[in-house]
């Protein structure tokens, strides 16, 4: 797989289900364990080697840009692409990025949390000239399966995608590696000037151009409601605690090894000075 250094993050919507009646609320910056939601995504992308991020903004775009700019890590190049039709489906938001990316790119949403390993796995296993979707086959772990984007596959080939599928074996995690072909497919599926990302994936799948990358035991969570946010914080707190314990144990092990090595040096036979 050719190395991928560029990403597109969709953050044009208003997040109405999470913000409810609070009109000052901007979903990508909701605190998750004290940190803005979007910061977790930016950290994961940078650790995966992404150098450039294109944010697609729409709702309250001026405020979105101002707040995002305060969170950009050093060394990450960013651009902001405005989707004036942000009330339409997410396919239109992605289409706004056409002409702004020059090669295959990582695509994700601003309201998803995911393990670093998912990004690394997807980038490592993506096939050029295909749409590559990070797929979760752990159906029992999905918080709201009725609302989830369901996927039917045959091995790694995507056959069908849609929220209303009755036969499916995986869930779309909202993380993709896309070839530039995605823009042509979205144009082809537009109806009355509108389309969803799933519409484009569905057409690509019908032409055997979409494949799934199984995320295995890795964790992710989209955050559309207060209940989803609370679940994400619980899961993330638990994962961070396990990571801290593992790090502490590793540090303790390193300390023990250092002590053992020092003791071993002390017990070595001493070489006498030459006369």
C-alpha atoms as an extended CHARMM CRD file, in Angstrom:
* protein
*
       275  EXT
         1         1  UNK       CA              0.0000000000        0.0000000000        0.0000000000  PROA      1               0.0000000000
         2         2  UNK       CA              1.2630000000        3.4650000000       -0.9050000000  PROA      2               0.0000000000
         3         3  UNK       CA              1.8680000000        5.5460000000        2.2070000000  PROA      3               0.0000000000
         4         4  UNK       CA             -1.0050000000        7.8890000000        3.0450000000  PROA      4               0.0000000000
         5         5  UNK       CA             -0.2510000000       11.2470000000        4.6010000000  PROA      5               0.0000000000
         6         6  UNK       CA             -3.5370000000       13.1110000000        4.0930000000  PROA      6               0.0000000000
         7         7  UNK       CA             -6.9300000000       12.9010000000        5.8010000000  PROA      7               0.0000000000
         8         8  UNK       CA            -10.4120000000       14.3620000000        5.4310000000  PROA      8               0.0000000000
         9         9  UNK       CA            -12.5650000000       14.8890000000        8.5310000000  PROA      9               0.0000000000
        10        10  UNK       CA            -16.2680000000       15.5720000000        8.0530000000  PROA      10              0.0000000000
        11        11  UNK       CA            -17.5720000000       18.0630000000       10.6270000000  PROA      11              0.0000000000
        12        12  UNK       CA            -20.1980000000       20.0420000000        8.7350000000  PROA      12              0.0000000000
        13        13  UNK       CA            -23.3310000000       18.9630000000       10.6190000000  PROA      13              0.0000000000
        14        14  UNK       CA            -24.9380000000       20.5730000000       13.6380000000  PROA      14              0.0000000000
        15        15  UNK       CA            -25.0570000000       17.4980000000       15.8970000000  PROA      15              0.0000000000
        16        16  UNK       CA            -28.6860000000       18.1390000000       16.7790000000  PROA      16              0.0000000000
        17        17  UNK       CA            -29.2930000000       14.8830000000       18.6640000000  PROA      17              0.0000000000
        18        18  UNK       CA            -26.4200000000       15.5700000000       21.0460000000  PROA      18              0.0000000000
        19        19  UNK       CA            -26.7610000000       19.3280000000       21.4580000000  PROA      19              0.0000000000
        20        20  UNK       CA            -30.5690000000       19.1890000000       21.8890000000  PROA      20              0.0000000000
        21        21  UNK       CA            -31.7020000000       22.7840000000       22.6130000000  PROA      21              0.0000000000
        22        22  UNK       CA            -28.2580000000       24.2850000000       23.2830000000  PROA      22              0.0000000000
        23        23  UNK       CA            -27.6140000000       26.4500000000       20.2240000000  PROA      23              0.0000000000
        24        24  UNK       CA            -24.1050000000       27.3810000000       21.4070000000  PROA      24              0.0000000000
        25        25  UNK       CA            -23.0470000000       23.7380000000       21.3070000000  PROA      25              0.0000000000
        26        26  UNK       CA            -20.4870000000       22.5570000000       18.7250000000  PROA      26              0.0000000000
        27        27  UNK       CA            -20.3480000000       18.7720000000       18.6550000000  PROA      27              0.0000000000
        28        28  UNK       CA            -16.6640000000       18.1910000000       17.6930000000  PROA      28              0.0000000000
        29        29  UNK       CA            -15.5880000000       20.0450000000       20.8510000000  PROA      29              0.0000000000
        30        30  UNK       CA            -17.8050000000       18.3290000000       23.4190000000  PROA      30              0.0000000000
        31        31  UNK       CA            -15.6020000000       17.3250000000       26.3790000000  PROA      31              0.0000000000
        32        32  UNK       CA            -14.8240000000       13.6150000000       26.6380000000  PROA      32              0.0000000000
        33        33  UNK       CA            -13.0600000000       12.9420000000       29.9410000000  PROA      33              0.0000000000
        34        34  UNK       CA            -12.0740000000       16.6030000000       29.9500000000  PROA      34              0.0000000000
        35        35  UNK       CA            -10.6790000000       16.7660000000       26.4000000000  PROA      35              0.0000000000
        36        36  UNK       CA            -12.4200000000       17.9760000000       23.2290000000  PROA      36              0.0000000000
        37        37  UNK       CA            -13.7230000000       15.0330000000       21.2080000000  PROA      37              0.0000000000
        38        38  UNK       CA            -11.8500000000       16.0610000000       18.0470000000  PROA      38              0.0000000000
        39        39  UNK       CA             -8.5100000000       16.0800000000       19.9150000000  PROA      39              0.0000000000
        40        40  UNK       CA             -8.5810000000       12.2900000000       20.2080000000  PROA      40              0.0000000000
        41        41  UNK       CA             -8.9540000000       11.9970000000       16.4380000000  PROA      41              0.0000000000
        42        42  UNK       CA             -6.1430000000       14.4350000000       15.7210000000  PROA      42              0.0000000000
        43        43  UNK       CA             -3.8150000000       12.5810000000       18.0840000000  PROA      43              0.0000000000
        44        44  UNK       CA             -4.5780000000        9.2380000000       16.4250000000  PROA      44              0.0000000000
        45        45  UNK       CA             -4.0400000000       10.6250000000       12.9260000000  PROA      45              0.0000000000
        46        46  UNK       CA             -0.7180000000       12.2110000000       13.8220000000  PROA      46              0.0000000000
        47        47  UNK       CA              0.5490000000        9.0220000000       15.4500000000  PROA      47              0.0000000000
        48        48  UNK       CA             -0.3870000000        7.1790000000       12.2430000000  PROA      48              0.0000000000
        49        49  UNK       CA              1.8050000000        9.5140000000       10.1820000000  PROA      49              0.0000000000
        50        50  UNK       CA             -0.8670000000       11.8210000000        8.7580000000  PROA      50              0.0000000000
        51        51  UNK       CA              0.6720000000       15.1810000000        7.8610000000  PROA      51              0.0000000000
        52        52  UNK       CA             -2.2850000000       17.0850000000        6.3800000000  PROA      52              0.0000000000
        53        53  UNK       CA             -5.9080000000       17.2410000000        7.5300000000  PROA      53              0.0000000000
        54        54  UNK       CA             -8.7540000000       18.7800000000        5.5370000000  PROA      54              0.0000000000
        55        55  UNK       CA            -11.7410000000       19.6980000000        7.7080000000  PROA      55              0.0000000000
        56        56  UNK       CA            -15.0710000000       19.9580000000        5.8970000000  PROA      56              0.0000000000
        57        57  UNK       CA            -17.1330000000       22.4960000000        7.8410000000  PROA      57              0.0000000000
        58        58  UNK       CA            -20.6270000000       23.8920000000        7.3910000000  PROA      58              0.0000000000
        59        59  UNK       CA            -22.8200000000       24.6220000000       10.4170000000  PROA      59              0.0000000000
        60        60  UNK       CA            -21.4360000000       27.6330000000       12.3270000000  PROA      60              0.0000000000
        61        61  UNK       CA            -18.3230000000       27.3380000000       10.1530000000  PROA      61              0.0000000000
        62        62  UNK       CA            -16.6400000000       30.4570000000       11.5550000000  PROA      62              0.0000000000
        63        63  UNK       CA            -16.8660000000       29.2080000000       15.1340000000  PROA      63              0.0000000000
        64        64  UNK       CA            -15.8670000000       25.6970000000       14.0740000000  PROA      64              0.0000000000
        65        65  UNK       CA            -12.7090000000       26.9860000000       12.3990000000  PROA      65              0.0000000000
        66        66  UNK       CA            -11.7810000000       29.2610000000       15.3020000000  PROA      66              0.0000000000
        67        67  UNK       CA            -12.1340000000       26.4990000000       17.8800000000  PROA      67              0.0000000000
        68        68  UNK       CA            -10.4030000000       23.8650000000       15.7410000000  PROA      68              0.0000000000
        69        69  UNK       CA             -7.4360000000       26.1520000000       15.1100000000  PROA      69              0.0000000000
        70        70  UNK       CA             -6.7770000000       26.3020000000       18.8550000000  PROA      70              0.0000000000
        71        71  UNK       CA             -6.4180000000       22.5150000000       18.9770000000  PROA      71              0.0000000000
        72        72  UNK       CA             -4.1740000000       21.8210000000       15.9810000000  PROA      72              0.0000000000
        73        73  UNK       CA             -1.0310000000       19.9680000000       17.1220000000  PROA      73              0.0000000000
        74        74  UNK       CA              2.3310000000       21.3360000000       16.0790000000  PROA      74              0.0000000000
        75        75  UNK       CA              3.5550000000       19.7910000000       12.8540000000  PROA      75              0.0000000000
        76        76  UNK       CA              0.0950000000       19.1310000000       11.4200000000  PROA      76              0.0000000000
        77        77  UNK       CA             -0.9320000000       21.0880000000        8.3270000000  PROA      77              0.0000000000
        78        78  UNK       CA             -4.6590000000       21.8380000000        8.0830000000  PROA      78              0.0000000000
        79        79  UNK       CA             -7.1360000000       23.3760000000        5.6840000000  PROA      79              0.0000000000
        80        80  UNK       CA            -10.8320000000       24.1630000000        6.0790000000  PROA      80              0.0000000000
        81        81  UNK       CA            -13.2800000000       23.4270000000        3.2630000000  PROA      81              0.0000000000
        82        82  UNK       CA            -16.7230000000       24.9750000000        3.5170000000  PROA      82              0.0000000000
        83        83  UNK       CA            -19.8010000000       22.9980000000        2.5200000000  PROA      83              0.0000000000
        84        84  UNK       CA            -22.5380000000       25.5640000000        2.0530000000  PROA      84              0.0000000000
        85        85  UNK       CA            -25.0650000000       22.7420000000        1.6270000000  PROA      85              0.0000000000
        86        86  UNK       CA            -24.2830000000       21.2730000000        5.0500000000  PROA      86              0.0000000000
        87        87  UNK       CA            -27.9700000000       20.5150000000        5.6970000000  PROA      87              0.0000000000
        88        88  UNK       CA            -27.7540000000       17.7960000000        3.0490000000  PROA      88              0.0000000000
        89        89  UNK       CA            -26.3260000000       14.3060000000        3.5480000000  PROA      89              0.0000000000
        90        90  UNK       CA            -22.6930000000       13.5080000000        4.2990000000  PROA      90              0.0000000000
        91        91  UNK       CA            -21.9400000000       12.5400000000        0.6940000000  PROA      91              0.0000000000
        92        92  UNK       CA            -22.2570000000       16.2140000000       -0.2060000000  PROA      92              0.0000000000
        93        93  UNK       CA            -19.8020000000       17.1240000000        2.5480000000  PROA      93              0.0000000000
        94        94  UNK       CA            -17.2650000000       14.6780000000        1.1660000000  PROA      94              0.0000000000
        95        95  UNK       CA            -17.8300000000       15.9700000000       -2.3590000000  PROA      95              0.0000000000
        96        96  UNK       CA            -16.8420000000       19.4250000000       -1.1110000000  PROA      96              0.0000000000
        97        97  UNK       CA            -13.3140000000       18.0110000000       -0.6520000000  PROA      97              0.0000000000
        98        98  UNK       CA            -13.0060000000       17.0390000000       -4.3280000000  PROA      98              0.0000000000
        99        99  UNK       CA            -10.0910000000       18.9460000000       -5.8230000000  PROA      99              0.0000000000
       100       100  UNK       CA             -8.5390000000       19.5140000000       -2.3990000000  PROA      100             0.0000000000
       101       101  UNK       CA             -6.9320000000       16.0730000000       -2.0910000000  PROA      101             0.0000000000
       102       102  UNK       CA             -4.5090000000       14.8130000000       -4.7020000000  PROA      102             0.0000000000
       103       103  UNK       CA             -4.3130000000       11.0870000000       -3.9740000000  PROA      103             0.0000000000
       104       104  UNK       CA             -5.7560000000        8.3590000000       -1.7560000000  PROA      104             0.0000000000
       105       105  UNK       CA             -6.7040000000        9.6710000000        1.6800000000  PROA      105             0.0000000000
       106       106  UNK       CA             -7.9610000000        8.6490000000        5.0940000000  PROA      106             0.0000000000
       107       107  UNK       CA            -11.5700000000        9.6370000000        5.7640000000  PROA      107             0.0000000000
       108       108  UNK       CA            -13.2460000000        9.8590000000        9.1520000000  PROA      108             0.0000000000
       109       109  UNK       CA            -15.9480000000       11.6990000000       11.0660000000  PROA      109             0.0000000000
       110       110  UNK       CA            -15.4650000000       14.3060000000       13.7790000000  PROA      110             0.0000000000
       111       111  UNK       CA            -17.8140000000       12.5290000000       16.2060000000  PROA      111             0.0000000000
       112       112  UNK       CA            -16.0900000000        9.1290000000       16.4010000000  PROA      112             0.0000000000
       113       113  UNK       CA            -13.6160000000        7.7620000000       18.9190000000  PROA      113             0.0000000000
       114       114  UNK       CA            -11.4230000000        4.8220000000       17.9520000000  PROA      114             0.0000000000
       115       115  UNK       CA             -8.3820000000        2.8680000000       19.0530000000  PROA      115             0.0000000000
       116       116  UNK       CA             -5.1050000000        3.8520000000       17.4450000000  PROA      116             0.0000000000
       117       117  UNK       CA             -4.7800000000        0.2680000000       16.2240000000  PROA      117             0.0000000000
       118       118  UNK       CA             -7.7650000000        0.6870000000       13.8790000000  PROA      118             0.0000000000
       119       119  UNK       CA             -6.0930000000        3.5450000000       12.0220000000  PROA      119             0.0000000000
       120       120  UNK       CA             -2.8200000000        1.6620000000       11.8010000000  PROA      120             0.0000000000
       121       121  UNK       CA             -4.5240000000       -1.5480000000       10.6440000000  PROA      121             0.0000000000
       122       122  UNK       CA             -6.5720000000        0.2330000000        7.9900000000  PROA      122             0.0000000000
       123       123  UNK       CA             -3.6150000000        2.1480000000        6.5820000000  PROA      123             0.0000000000
       124       124  UNK       CA             -1.4710000000       -0.9940000000        6.5130000000  PROA      124             0.0000000000
       125       125  UNK       CA             -4.0870000000       -3.1750000000        4.8080000000  PROA      125             0.0000000000
       126       126  UNK       CA             -5.7350000000       -0.7170000000        2.4190000000  PROA      126             0.0000000000
       127       127  UNK       CA             -5.7380000000       -1.7330000000       -1.2500000000  PROA      127             0.0000000000
       128       128  UNK       CA             -5.0630000000        1.0040000000       -3.8430000000  PROA      128             0.0000000000
       129       129  UNK       CA             -7.8810000000        1.9960000000       -6.2080000000  PROA      129             0.0000000000
       130       130  UNK       CA            -10.4790000000        0.5880000000       -3.8110000000  PROA      130             0.0000000000
       131       131  UNK       CA            -12.6340000000        1.9710000000       -1.0600000000  PROA      131             0.0000000000
       132       132  UNK       CA            -11.4060000000        0.3800000000        2.1800000000  PROA      132             0.0000000000
       133       133  UNK       CA            -13.7880000000        0.4100000000        5.1430000000  PROA      133             0.0000000000
       134       134  UNK       CA            -12.8050000000       -0.4380000000        8.7320000000  PROA      134             0.0000000000
       135       135  UNK       CA            -15.4390000000       -3.0070000000        9.7310000000  PROA      135             0.0000000000
       136       136  UNK       CA            -16.4970000000       -4.1330000000       13.1940000000  PROA      136             0.0000000000
       137       137  UNK       CA            -17.7750000000       -7.7270000000       13.2560000000  PROA      137             0.0000000000
       138       138  UNK       CA            -18.4100000000       -7.6710000000       17.0360000000  PROA      138             0.0000000000
       139       139  UNK       CA            -22.1490000000       -7.1740000000       16.5940000000  PROA      139             0.0000000000
       140       140  UNK       CA            -22.9830000000       -7.7540000000       20.2560000000  PROA      140             0.0000000000
       141       141  UNK       CA            -20.7620000000       -4.8360000000       21.2950000000  PROA      141             0.0000000000
       142       142  UNK       CA            -22.5720000000       -2.1740000000       19.2440000000  PROA      142             0.0000000000
       143       143  UNK       CA            -24.2740000000        0.4110000000       21.4730000000  PROA      143             0.0000000000
       144       144  UNK       CA            -27.2490000000        1.1410000000       19.1910000000  PROA      144             0.0000000000
       145       145  UNK       CA            -27.3360000000       -1.4690000000       16.4540000000  PROA      145             0.0000000000
       146       146  UNK       CA            -30.6820000000       -0.2230000000       15.1060000000  PROA      146             0.0000000000
       147       147  UNK       CA            -29.0750000000        3.1190000000       14.2130000000  PROA      147             0.0000000000
       148       148  UNK       CA            -25.7810000000        1.6260000000       13.0300000000  PROA      148             0.0000000000
       149       149  UNK       CA            -24.6800000000        1.4530000000        9.3710000000  PROA      149             0.0000000000
       150       150  UNK       CA            -24.8060000000       -2.2600000000        8.6430000000  PROA      150             0.0000000000
       151       151  UNK       CA            -22.6010000000       -4.0670000000        6.1250000000  PROA      151             0.0000000000
       152       152  UNK       CA            -22.9440000000       -7.4200000000        4.4150000000  PROA      152             0.0000000000
       153       153  UNK       CA            -19.7080000000       -8.9760000000        3.1970000000  PROA      153             0.0000000000
       154       154  UNK       CA            -18.3150000000      -12.0190000000        1.4840000000  PROA      154             0.0000000000
       155       155  UNK       CA            -14.8110000000      -12.5210000000        2.8710000000  PROA      155             0.0000000000
       156       156  UNK       CA            -13.3770000000       -8.9800000000        2.5720000000  PROA      156             0.0000000000
       157       157  UNK       CA            -15.6600000000       -7.9240000000       -0.2710000000  PROA      157             0.0000000000
       158       158  UNK       CA            -18.5080000000       -5.5270000000        0.5900000000  PROA      158             0.0000000000
       159       159  UNK       CA            -21.7990000000       -6.6990000000       -0.9120000000  PROA      159             0.0000000000
       160       160  UNK       CA            -24.3590000000       -4.3640000000        0.6680000000  PROA      160             0.0000000000
       161       161  UNK       CA            -24.4540000000       -1.4160000000        3.0600000000  PROA      161             0.0000000000
       162       162  UNK       CA            -27.3680000000        0.3440000000        4.7420000000  PROA      162             0.0000000000
       163       163  UNK       CA            -29.0250000000        1.0240000000        8.0820000000  PROA      163             0.0000000000
       164       164  UNK       CA            -32.0500000000       -1.0600000000        7.1070000000  PROA      164             0.0000000000
       165       165  UNK       CA            -30.2290000000       -4.2820000000        6.1710000000  PROA      165             0.0000000000
       166       166  UNK       CA            -31.7100000000       -7.3700000000        7.8240000000  PROA      166             0.0000000000
       167       167  UNK       CA            -28.8290000000       -9.6610000000        6.8330000000  PROA      167             0.0000000000
       168       168  UNK       CA            -25.4080000000       -8.2980000000        7.7560000000  PROA      168             0.0000000000
       169       169  UNK       CA            -22.1770000000       -9.3900000000        9.3860000000  PROA      169             0.0000000000
       170       170  UNK       CA            -20.4470000000       -6.1390000000       10.2950000000  PROA      170             0.0000000000
       171       171  UNK       CA            -20.8540000000       -2.4770000000       11.2150000000  PROA      171             0.0000000000
       172       172  UNK       CA            -19.3080000000        0.5200000000        9.4520000000  PROA      172             0.0000000000
       173       173  UNK       CA            -16.9720000000        2.2780000000       11.9240000000  PROA      173             0.0000000000
       174       174  UNK       CA            -16.8550000000        5.5430000000        9.9600000000  PROA      174             0.0000000000
       175       175  UNK       CA            -13.1710000000        5.1500000000        9.1060000000  PROA      175             0.0000000000
       176       176  UNK       CA            -12.1030000000        4.6670000000        5.4750000000  PROA      176             0.0000000000
       177       177  UNK       CA             -9.2020000000        4.8120000000        3.0820000000  PROA      177             0.0000000000
       178       178  UNK       CA            -10.5730000000        6.2180000000       -0.1790000000  PROA      178             0.0000000000
       179       179  UNK       CA             -9.1760000000        6.4470000000       -3.6600000000  PROA      179             0.0000000000
       180       180  UNK       CA            -10.0890000000        9.5380000000       -5.6600000000  PROA      180             0.0000000000
       181       181  UNK       CA            -12.7030000000        7.3890000000       -7.4410000000  PROA      181             0.0000000000
       182       182  UNK       CA            -15.0390000000        8.0380000000       -4.5150000000  PROA      182             0.0000000000
       183       183  UNK       CA            -15.8200000000       11.4950000000       -5.8680000000  PROA      183             0.0000000000
       184       184  UNK       CA            -16.9170000000       10.1410000000       -9.2580000000  PROA      184             0.0000000000
       185       185  UNK       CA            -19.1560000000        7.5660000000       -7.6090000000  PROA      185             0.0000000000
       186       186  UNK       CA            -20.7760000000       10.1750000000       -5.3520000000  PROA      186             0.0000000000
       187       187  UNK       CA            -21.5070000000       12.3390000000       -8.4010000000  PROA      187             0.0000000000
       188       188  UNK       CA            -23.1070000000        9.3450000000      -10.1050000000  PROA      188             0.0000000000
       189       189  UNK       CA            -25.4420000000        8.5690000000       -7.1940000000  PROA      189             0.0000000000
       190       190  UNK       CA            -26.6110000000       12.1330000000       -6.5900000000  PROA      190             0.0000000000
       191       191  UNK       CA            -30.3880000000       12.5660000000       -6.7370000000  PROA      191             0.0000000000
       192       192  UNK       CA            -31.8310000000       16.0780000000       -6.6430000000  PROA      192             0.0000000000
       193       193  UNK       CA            -28.3930000000       17.3480000000       -5.6860000000  PROA      193             0.0000000000
       194       194  UNK       CA            -28.0570000000       15.1140000000       -2.6350000000  PROA      194             0.0000000000
       195       195  UNK       CA            -26.4120000000       11.7980000000       -1.6700000000  PROA      195             0.0000000000
       196       196  UNK       CA            -24.9660000000        9.9550000000        1.2900000000  PROA      196             0.0000000000
       197       197  UNK       CA            -21.5490000000        8.4090000000        1.6630000000  PROA      197             0.0000000000
       198       198  UNK       CA            -23.3020000000        5.0370000000        1.9460000000  PROA      198             0.0000000000
       199       199  UNK       CA            -24.8710000000        5.6310000000       -1.4870000000  PROA      199             0.0000000000
       200       200  UNK       CA            -21.3970000000        5.9880000000       -2.9800000000  PROA      200             0.0000000000
       201       201  UNK       CA            -20.0660000000        2.9370000000       -1.1450000000  PROA      201             0.0000000000
       202       202  UNK       CA            -23.0850000000        0.9420000000       -2.3240000000  PROA      202             0.0000000000
       203       203  UNK       CA            -22.3910000000        1.7800000000       -5.9590000000  PROA      203             0.0000000000
       204       204  UNK       CA            -18.6850000000        1.0080000000       -5.5790000000  PROA      204             0.0000000000
       205       205  UNK       CA            -19.5870000000       -2.3220000000       -3.9670000000  PROA      205             0.0000000000
       206       206  UNK       CA            -21.8210000000       -3.1940000000       -6.9210000000  PROA      206             0.0000000000
       207       207  UNK       CA            -18.7590000000       -2.8160000000       -9.1560000000  PROA      207             0.0000000000
       208       208  UNK       CA            -16.4920000000       -4.7680000000       -6.7840000000  PROA      208             0.0000000000
       209       209  UNK       CA            -14.5800000000       -1.6410000000       -5.7530000000  PROA      209             0.0000000000
       210       210  UNK       CA            -15.2770000000       -1.7010000000       -1.9980000000  PROA      210             0.0000000000
       211       211  UNK       CA            -13.6920000000       -3.9400000000        0.5970000000  PROA      211             0.0000000000
       212       212  UNK       CA            -13.7290000000       -4.3770000000        4.3580000000  PROA      212             0.0000000000
       213       213  UNK       CA            -10.8240000000       -4.4300000000        6.8040000000  PROA      213             0.0000000000
       214       214  UNK       CA            -11.7810000000       -6.3060000000        9.9840000000  PROA      214             0.0000000000
       215       215  UNK       CA            -10.7970000000       -4.3570000000       13.1260000000  PROA      215             0.0000000000
       216       216  UNK       CA            -10.7560000000       -7.4760000000       15.3070000000  PROA      216             0.0000000000
       217       217  UNK       CA            -10.9540000000       -6.7450000000       19.0400000000  PROA      217             0.0000000000
       218       218  UNK       CA            -10.2870000000       -2.9990000000       18.6860000000  PROA      218             0.0000000000
       219       219  UNK       CA            -12.7350000000       -0.4740000000       20.1580000000  PROA      219             0.0000000000
       220       220  UNK       CA            -14.5710000000        2.4790000000       18.6310000000  PROA      220             0.0000000000
       221       221  UNK       CA            -17.6970000000        4.5050000000       19.3810000000  PROA      221             0.0000000000
       222       222  UNK       CA            -19.6800000000        7.0910000000       17.4870000000  PROA      222             0.0000000000
       223       223  UNK       CA            -21.2270000000        9.8250000000       19.6210000000  PROA      223             0.0000000000
       224       224  UNK       CA            -24.6550000000       10.9400000000       18.4650000000  PROA      224             0.0000000000
       225       225  UNK       CA            -26.5720000000       11.1530000000       21.7530000000  PROA      225             0.0000000000
       226       226  UNK       CA            -26.0050000000       11.8520000000       25.4430000000  PROA      226             0.0000000000
       227       227  UNK       CA            -26.2850000000        8.1220000000       26.1480000000  PROA      227             0.0000000000
       228       228  UNK       CA            -23.5850000000        7.3720000000       23.5500000000  PROA      228             0.0000000000
       229       229  UNK       CA            -21.3350000000       10.0210000000       25.0810000000  PROA      229             0.0000000000
       230       230  UNK       CA            -21.7600000000        8.5200000000       28.5520000000  PROA      230             0.0000000000
       231       231  UNK       CA            -21.0210000000        5.0390000000       27.2060000000  PROA      231             0.0000000000
       232       232  UNK       CA            -17.9240000000        6.3130000000       25.3900000000  PROA      232             0.0000000000
       233       233  UNK       CA            -16.5850000000        7.9740000000       28.5550000000  PROA      233             0.0000000000
       234       234  UNK       CA            -17.1110000000        4.7890000000       30.5610000000  PROA      234             0.0000000000
       235       235  UNK       CA            -15.3560000000        2.6620000000       27.9560000000  PROA      235             0.0000000000
       236       236  UNK       CA            -12.5400000000        5.1470000000       27.4610000000  PROA      236             0.0000000000
       237       237  UNK       CA            -11.9610000000        5.5670000000       31.2000000000  PROA      237             0.0000000000
       238       238  UNK       CA            -11.6710000000        1.8060000000       31.5710000000  PROA      238             0.0000000000
       239       239  UNK       CA             -9.2630000000        1.5220000000       28.6320000000  PROA      239             0.0000000000
       240       240  UNK       CA             -7.0900000000        4.3630000000       29.9030000000  PROA      240             0.0000000000
       241       241  UNK       CA             -6.9680000000        2.7780000000       33.3560000000  PROA      241             0.0000000000
       242       242  UNK       CA             -5.8430000000       -0.5480000000       31.8730000000  PROA      242             0.0000000000
       243       243  UNK       CA             -3.2280000000        1.2810000000       29.8070000000  PROA      243             0.0000000000
       244       244  UNK       CA             -1.9400000000        3.0940000000       32.8990000000  PROA      244             0.0000000000
       245       245  UNK       CA             -1.6900000000       -0.1900000000       34.7970000000  PROA      245             0.0000000000
       246       246  UNK       CA              0.1350000000       -1.8490000000       31.9160000000  PROA      246             0.0000000000
       247       247  UNK       CA              2.5120000000        1.1190000000       31.6390000000  PROA      247             0.0000000000
       248       248  UNK       CA              3.1830000000        1.0720000000       35.3660000000  PROA      248             0.0000000000
       249       249  UNK       CA              3.8800000000       -2.6500000000       35.2780000000  PROA      249             0.0000000000
       250       250  UNK       CA              6.1620000000       -2.1990000000       32.2770000000  PROA      250             0.0000000000
       251       251  UNK       CA              7.9670000000        0.6050000000       34.0860000000  PROA      251             0.0000000000
       252       252  UNK       CA              8.3180000000       -1.5560000000       37.1580000000  PROA      252             0.0000000000
       253       253  UNK       CA              9.6770000000       -4.3460000000       35.0000000000  PROA      253             0.0000000000
       254       254  UNK       CA             12.1700000000       -1.9800000000       33.4160000000  PROA      254             0.0000000000
       255       255  UNK       CA             13.2620000000       -0.8610000000       36.8620000000  PROA      255             0.0000000000
       256       256  UNK       CA             13.7230000000       -4.4430000000       37.9990000000  PROA      256             0.0000000000
       257       257  UNK       CA             15.6730000000       -5.2800000000       34.8770000000  PROA      257             0.0000000000
       258       258  UNK       CA             17.8800000000       -2.2230000000       35.3860000000  PROA      258             0.0000000000
       259       259  UNK       CA             18.5060000000       -3.2760000000       38.9770000000  PROA      259             0.0000000000
       260       260  UNK       CA             19.2700000000       -6.8400000000       37.9660000000  PROA      260             0.0000000000
       261       261  UNK       CA             21.6990000000       -5.6100000000       35.3140000000  PROA      261             0.0000000000
       262       262  UNK       CA             23.4340000000       -3.3530000000       37.8610000000  PROA      262             0.0000000000
       263       263  UNK       CA             23.7080000000       -6.2370000000       40.3240000000  PROA      263             0.0000000000
       264       264  UNK       CA             25.0350000000       -8.4770000000       37.5650000000  PROA      264             0.0000000000
       265       265  UNK       CA             27.7110000000       -5.9000000000       36.7890000000  PROA      265             0.0000000000
       266       266  UNK       CA             28.6480000000       -5.7660000000       40.4720000000  PROA      266             0.0000000000
       267       267  UNK       CA             29.0350000000       -9.5420000000       40.5540000000  PROA      267             0.0000000000
       268       268  UNK       CA             31.2780000000       -9.7910000000       37.5070000000  PROA      268             0.0000000000
       269       269  UNK       CA             34.8670000000      -10.9210000000       38.1720000000  PROA      269             0.0000000000
       270       270  UNK       CA             37.1010000000       -7.8830000000       38.4090000000  PROA      270             0.0000000000
       271       271  UNK       CA             40.0140000000       -7.6420000000       35.9660000000  PROA      271             0.0000000000
       272       272  UNK       CA             43.2770000000       -6.9230000000       37.7490000000  PROA      272             0.0000000000
       273       273  UNK       CA             45.3160000000       -3.9210000000       36.6800000000  PROA      273             0.0000000000
       274       274  UNK       CA             48.2820000000       -4.8080000000       34.5860000000  PROA      274             0.0000000000
       275       275  UNK       CA             51.6590000000       -4.2610000000       36.2910000000  PROA      275             0.0000000000
